[in-house]
């Protein structure tokens, strides 16, 4: 029986011979591994003030942060798809000098401490930055301390997840289908839209969801680059962090909302896009 | 036993380095204490800790720095330490109310607010009233953190309304964004302006609009070495004062 949780969609289909018997040491270590992830969640649940949860949740501050978080993370995912899919295709299909370095630079935000990423974004897109001064002078575009800035920060941190997932999908797909389509006279765009992208759909969906989930939880780059202002740049993780200063209970409730929203979307999307398994 | 040998060796080394100014009244009790100190004390307490170790051969002071409320939360969750030095009274009161403090806290330093601007004051900001000027990027701390609460009090006293571009999570973020040139001004502590060096400068806020932040310090109930911890607190209140003053703190 396959679980309906999302990371599975990024994986190849399970072994058709069915369930294997696990060695006992593996069972023990794997059990410890699961407990390691589950215990902190239980800690949150145990400390949740259920009595006042509704009141804390429907506060306008929480709703404002939640709305902004959804807008920003979905926008970041859309930008990541627009820029990341062509990038993944080029990394998977085009051999060019410096490809390894380019790819390493693309995934750098995955290991860079997000706060450093935020400072780097300021140095590039801030008003004194490499591009930011020009953006402000020529187009009057100011990114720091704006919602657009929050979206930019989330895209920077989350897009690598999409790129590597889609690239892996493109590399592992059977290219004979594309060859066949071309032999039959299909043009390059037609092959891409009608053959390649449908074939890598599981990777596209998995990549987009990983990207979205990372964007939703993004904290360090956002607070550093975009700052923190309710309704403008204060996303849920920022609201949680600041709530910890004054009322840990509301921080816990806000975190739970974030968890429930992510789980609902991740579980729901799998069934919708990949068919129940 | 090996730890005692190590302590002895450290004492000898320290003694050798410090023989010229060894304090005759210095206690010779060894031992180590952990001090939880607010991040604004980072520079001062690092030096005070080192001086204390020199003055008390055999004593080791570990100082942990973080935001006052983060430290308070750690202590509430059972972190073992001996002394807590907070950047504001309410956070200390939280621990007093929870029965985690032994004795009553003593104020060891005071801080004041200043307007931080880029070096040379390119936007010609002369006081709080200028912060309401249109087109100026002004940063405040979030109302959830002490510097944000104090800034609101100060602006209210001056009758100035400011539309901040951002409510930063901590005071260092305000200073660094002004230093980077991304913001024109912010309201921070005098000590932060001083610590930031030449990239920024401070504009004084008159005493009638200013807010004084008291820094209380207390012995923790679960202290493993209350004697040494008490000695450290007395040291901060006496010998540590010139270091705190050097960082811009006012005397209690």
Interface residues (C-beta under 8 A of the other chain):
Chain A: X119 X122 X123 X126 X127 X128 X144 X145 X223 X224 X226 X227 X228 X229 X230 X233 X234 X238 X241 X242 X243 X244 X245 X246 X248
Chain B: X67 X69 X70 X73 X137 X139 X142 X144 X145 X164 X165 X166 X167 X168 X169 X173 X177 X180 X181 X182
